[in-house]
Amino acid sequence: MKGKLLGIFTVLVVLCTYLAFATATPWWDLSTSKFLQPGNIQNLLNRLSLFGVLGIGVAFVIITSGIDLSIGSTVCLCGVLLSIFLRVDYQPAAYFGVVQVVATDRMFVLDGEVPQLSSGATVRYTGGVGSGLVLTVDSAATKNGRTEFKVTQALSRDEKGGRIVIAVPVVGLQTSESTTADLPADSEAEVGDQLQLFKADGAVTTQKVTQLVSEPTSTRVTLAKDPGAKYQTDAFAVVLKRTQRMSIPLAVLTVLLIATGLGLIHGLLVTKVKLQPFVVTLCALLIYRGLSRWLTSDNPAGFGELQSVLGPVASGRVGVIFRGQEMVFGIPIPFFLLTAIGVVAAVFLGRTIWGRYLLALGRNEEAARFSGINTGRVTLMAYVICTVLAAVGGMLSALDSTSVSPSSFGNAFELYAIAAAVLGGCSLRGGEGSILGVVIGTAVMQVLNNLIMLLQIPQTLEYTIIGSVILIGVTGDEFVRRAAAKRRLRQSAG
């Protein structure tokens, strides 16, 4: 194993040295090297961190002589789930479903009793063909558990569906250093909510509430932006309450629990149903990709306003080199996470009984079983670790990319992870592997990717290079295995 580590580390050094000189103009002036620019090194470290987490996860499965082809789709699914769990919605504090609109009578029929409606109130009708109508209530009454009210304006056609929200008049919209507006004291607005302003002619704008002062007869709100002079007179407002589906810790924990469940399913199908890992994870690849596209209706999924809060976790830097107040070079925050995961994984694999069980299982499953090792439980553990780390990598990748395109996000990530593990010394036959080797193998893969970009090699050759690297790694592993077997045979004969 030490020989493999030294070999792959030598390859990494040679690649970095070559790129440093190949991207310099002239070649001996390293200060002009594109490869050695701080921004490029930062991006390399960031990609190393994201893919290194995936590589460490798949290494546990490969050590047991298994394989996981679903990593890319798991990455996509976990990114999509995180965006769904953290979705922020803005809805009116109170709205009422419309059962029917009778145009000839200028009448709306609402589901349920709405005592707030009274003559002179202003309402906004949305969701129907005539969406966005601003109407004035003429009269209202409750009949048979439903509310019927007539409006002063003429209606163009009968409709069904939609909803009614009660609007409040905006008083004293002012713009100086900040834009403020006065609302009735019972408007229920809070900091972080949105204020939807509209006019009778259909004009509408939405602004975030950044500050709020409660007064005896009104509530003064400060808006994030100036909505414009047209809203300073005869404008109405609806308070849109901010609701976040889950807190950030709960959302992350839920994604990790789901990933744990997926890992258990993989492991149970392999150990109890006796399906081949290749078949199980190939089917999972297709299932998770399709599920991601269905959950998002095949539309990109993002994090909206929470991107500014969560984004630095995946793309932030810890400054190391500064020029005055400007940071010249910083270590990406995910690199520290990779370091922590790598240390824990290395200790687990090399210093615990469960790590030795993993290696023994990969070398000879039958012998491991006869020696008293619960091989099924160890296999389950390996697949759970793999999917959980894929979930961690997926959440970080999604935050780093700011959005997830479910049809393509995470494509071929499993190839990078498997290639990194194989290059790092993990044998596809199982029973052998090193966490440090996986990290170095990941670095080699990312430097190769950087080489394609910096030397302007066609991107269409990217997968060709990845496939060639995997083939070279597997071939090298086979030659090393044969040489070791011959050496042991000579030693036993002598």
N, C-alpha and C positions, 0 to 999 in steps of 0.2 A: 504493500500500500504506500509506503514511503517513497518507493521508486516512482509510482504513478503520480503522486503529489508533486514530486520534484519535476517530473516530465511536463505536466500540465502547467506548472508555474513557469517553467522555462519557456513554454509556448506563449504564455501571456506576456512575459517580459520581451520576447522577440517581437511579438505583434505590436506592442506599445512603442518599442524603439523604432521599428520600421515606420509606423504611422507618424511618429514625432518628426522624423526626417523627411518622409515623403510628402508631408503637407506644409513644409517650410519653404519659403522663397527668399533667397537661395536655400538649398537643402541643408547647408551647415549652420544657418542662422535660426536656432531653435526659438528665439524670441518671436519669430513670425509664424511659428507652427500653429496651424488651426487646431490640431489635436490637443495641444497643451494650453489652449486658451481656457481661462477659469470657467467660463460658461459651459464649454464642452465637457470639461471634467465634472462639473456639477451635474450636468444631465446624465453623464455616464454613471455616476454614483447613484443617482436617483433611479435609473433603470435597473442598475445592479440590485438595488434594494428591493424593488417591486418583484423582479423576476427571481431574485435569490430566495425570497420567502416561498414562492411556488416550487422552486427547485428542491428546497429542503423538505417540503411536504411530500413531493413525489419520490424523493429518495427513500423515505420510510417504506413505501409500497414496493419499490424496486428491490430493496434489500430482502424483502420476503419472497422474491422471485415473481412478484405481481406487476401490474401495469395499471395506470390510470389515464385514460384518454379523454376524460370528461373535464379536465382542469380548465380549459378555455371557456367552456359553456358554464361551468360552476362560477368562474370569475364574473361572467356576464350576468348570470342569475342573481348572484349576491349583490352586485352593483345595482341592478334593477330593484331588488327588494329593499335595499337601503334607501333608495330615492323614493320608493312608495311609502315606506314607513315614516319617512321624515317630511312627507309632503305637507306644505302649508296651504291651507284654504282660507279664503275670505268670503264669508256669507253674512247676509243680513241677520241681525240679532233675532228678528221675528219676521217670518213671511208666511203667506197663506195660499194654499193651493186653490186654483180656479177650476171649478167643475164645468161651468158653462158661461158663455158670453152671448147675450141676446141683443143683437144690434138694434133692432127696431124699438126695443124698450130702453136702450142705453143702460142695460142692466148686467151686472156680474153676479154670479152665484158662487160662493165660497164654501169649501168643506169645513164645517164647524162654526162655532160661535166666535165672533170677533167684536167684542164690545168697544174696542178702540176706534172703530169707524164711526164717524159722525158727520153731520152736514158741515161742509166747508173744508174737510180734511183733504190733503193732497196725497195721491197714491201713484205708484209707478207699476205698470203692467209689463212683465217680461216673460219670455218663454213661449209665446204664441206667435202667430203670423204677424200680428201687430205689435211685436216686441218693442219695448222702449217708450210706450205711450205714457205721458204725464197727464193725469186726470184729476178732476176736482169732484169730490163726493157731493151729490145733491141730497140724497136721503139714504138711510140704511135701516134694515129690519131683520129680525131673526125668525125663521120659520122652519119647523121640523128639524131642528139641529143644524141648520145651515144659515148662512148669512147672505142676504140679498141686498145689494146697494145699487143705486142709480147714480150716473155721473152727468155732469152738465154738458160735456162734449158729445158730439155725434160719433157713432161707431160705424165703421165701414162694412163689417161683415160679422156673422156669427162665428164663434170659435169655441174650442174645447182645450183645456189644459193651460199650462202657464202658472204664473204666480203673481201675487200682489204684495208689494211692500209699502208700508206707510212712511212717507217722507216728512221731514221737518224743515221749516224755513231756515235759511241761513241769514244771519243778521251781522252786519258789521264786518264783512270780509275786507281785511286791510293788508297792505303790503308795505313794509318799511324795511327794517333789517331782516324780518321774517314775516311769513304770511300767517295771519291768524283769522279765525272765524268764531263767531258766537253761536252756540246751539242751545236749545232748551236744556234746563237742568236735568231732565230725566232722559237724556239721549243715550246714556249707557256707553259712551265712548271711553276708550282706554288707550294709553300709549302703546303703539304697535299695531293698533287697528288701522283700517283705511276708511277714508271719507269719500264716498261717491257723490260728486256734485253734478247736478243736471239742471237743464232749463226746459221750459215748456216746448221749445222748438225742437227738442230731441238732442241737443248738445250735451255731452257727458264727459266727465274726466274723473279720475280716481287719484287721490293723494294719500300718502301715509301720514298718520298722526305721530308727531315726534315729541310733543309736549302737551300737557293738559293742566288747566287751572280751573278748579270748581269754585263758582261764585253762588251766592244765595239764589239768584233767579236765572242763571245761565251757566254754561260750561264753555270756557274759551279754549280752543284747540289750536295748536301750532302745526302747520302743514310742512311737509318736506320741500315742496316746490310751489311756486306761484301758479295757480291754475289759469290765470289770465283775467283781464279786466271784465270780460263779458259775464263772469260769475259774481261780480260785486253787487249786482242788483237782481232781484226777482229769481234767485236761485234756491234750489232745494237740495237736501242732502239725505243720504241713507248711510248709517254707520255699518260697515262691514267688519264683523268680529273676526279676529285672527284665531285660527285653530290649527295646531300642529298635531298630527296624528299620534306621534310618539315622541318622548324625550330622546335626546341623542344617545345617552347610555342604554336606554331600553331598546332602541332600534338596533344598535350594534350588537347587544346581547342576543336579541331575537334572531338576527342574521346568523350569528355564531351557533345558536341552538339548532336552527334549521340545517346548517351545514353539518353539524354533528349527527343529526338524524339521517341526512343523505349518506354520510360516511358509514353509518351503521347499516343502512340498506345495502350499500355496495358490499360490505363485509359479510353480511348474512347471506346474500345471494352467492357469494363465492364459497363460504364455508359450509352453509347448511344445504343450499340447493345444488351446490357443486357445479356452478356455472364457471366458465373460464373468465378471468378478470378482463381479458380483451373484449369479450362479448358484453359483459356487464357495463363496463365504462363506455364502450362505443354506443350502446343504447342510451346510457345516461347523457352522453354528449348531445344526441339528437333530442332527447326529451327536454333537457334543460334549456337548450337553444329555442325550441319551439315554445316552451312555457314562458320564457323571457319575452318573446315576440307577442304572445297572446296577452300577457299582463299589461303591456304597454301599447297594445293595438299597433305594434310595429313602429311606434314613434319614439324618437329619442327621449330619454328620461334624464332629468337634471335635478339639481338641488336648490335652484332658485336663490332666495335670499340667504339660505344657510350655507351656500358655497363660500361666502366670505368668512364664515365662522369655522367651517370644517376644512376648507381648502388648504390652509397652512399646514395641517397635519400631514398632507401628502406632498406638498410642494414648497413648504417653508424651509428656511436655511438657518443654521446656527453659524454666525459670522466667525471667521478665523483670521482672515486678512482684510485690513481696512486701509483705505486711502483717505485720510481725514475722517469725515463722517460717513463716507460712502463705503459700503461693503464690497470688496473686490472678489472675495472667495468665501463661500460658506458650505458647510457640510449639510446635505439634505437631512431633514428630520427622519424620514423613513430609514436612513442608514443606521441610525441608532436602534430602531426597532429590529432591523435585520441582525444587528450585532447581538442584541438581547436574545432573539429567537435562536440564533446560531449557537450561542454559548449554552443555552438551556438544552438544545437538541444534541449538541456534542457531548455534554455531560450525561444526558439521558442514554445516548447510544453507546458511549464508551465506559461509563462509570456505574451503571445500574444493572440489576439483574434482568430487567425487562429489555434493555438494549442487547444484552447477550442472548436473550431468548429470540429476538428478532434475527440476529445474525445466524443463530443455530437453525432457525426455521428456514431461512433462505438457503443454507448449505444443504440440508437434508431434512425435509419435512417429516418423513417417516421415522428417522432416527430421533428427531426432536420429540416426536410424540411418544416413542417408546422410553425416552429418558424422563418422562413425566411432565413435559411442557404442554400446557393447554394451547395447542397451536391455533385453534379457532379463535380464542380470546385475543391472542397476539395479532392475528391477521385483522380482526375487527379494529384493534387499537391502531394499526398502521393506516387503515383506510380512513378512520376518523381523523387522525392527525393530518392526513393529506388533504381532506376536504375542508377542515377548519383553517388550515394555512392558506388554502385556495380562497376561502372566504375573506381572510385578512388581506391577501393580495388583491382580491377583487374590489373590496371597499376602497383600498388605497388607490388602485388604478382608476376607479371611477371618479374619485375626488380629484386626482391629478389631471384627468381628462376633462373634468367639469361636467361631462354628460356621457350617457351610455347609449350607443346605437345598437339595439338588440340583435340586429341582423349580422353585425360584423365585430362588435366589441369582444375582445378575448380570442378572436380567431387565431389559431396556431400557437397560442400561449403554451399549450401542452407540449408542442414540439421544442420550444425553447427550454422548458423545464426538464424534459426528458434528456435532451441533448446535453444540458448543463450537468445533470446527474451522471450521465454516462462518461462525459469528458472528465468529470471530477473523480472517477474511480469506482462508481457504482456498477457492478456487473449485472447485466440483464438476466443472468442465471440466478441472481440472488446471493445472499450470504456475504456480501462485501460492499463497503461504502464508507465514506468519510464526509462529515459536514463541511469541514474546511475545503475538501476537494470540490464539493458541490458549489460552494461560493466562488472558488477560483474558476471552475468550469463556467459558471454564470458570467463571470467577468470576461472570459474568453469570448463567449457568445455575444455579449454586448459590444465588445471591442470590434468583433467581426462586423456587427451591424453598423457600428460607427464608421468602419473602413468603407463599407458600401456607400455610405452617404458622403463622406469626405472626399473619396476618390471618384465620386460620381459614377459608380458602377450602376448599371440599370437595376431598378428595384425589382424588376421581373426575375432577377437571378437570386433574390434573397432566399427563397425556399430551396433553390438548387444548392446554395452554399450550406444551409442548415442540414439538408439531407446528406450532403457529402461529409459534413463534420460528424454526424451521427454514425455514418458508415465507417469512417476512419476510426472513430472511437471504439466501435464494436469490434472491428478487425484487429485493432491494437490490443484490445482486451483478450481476444482469442489467441493471439500470438503469445502474449504474456502468460496466459493460462497454460498453453502447451509447453512453453519453456520451463515454467515452474514444475509441471508434471514430470518432464524429462529429468530435471535436476533432482527431484525427489526419488525418481527411479534409480538414477545413478548412485545416489547416496545410500539407498537401501541395498543395492547390489554390492557396493563396496563395503 
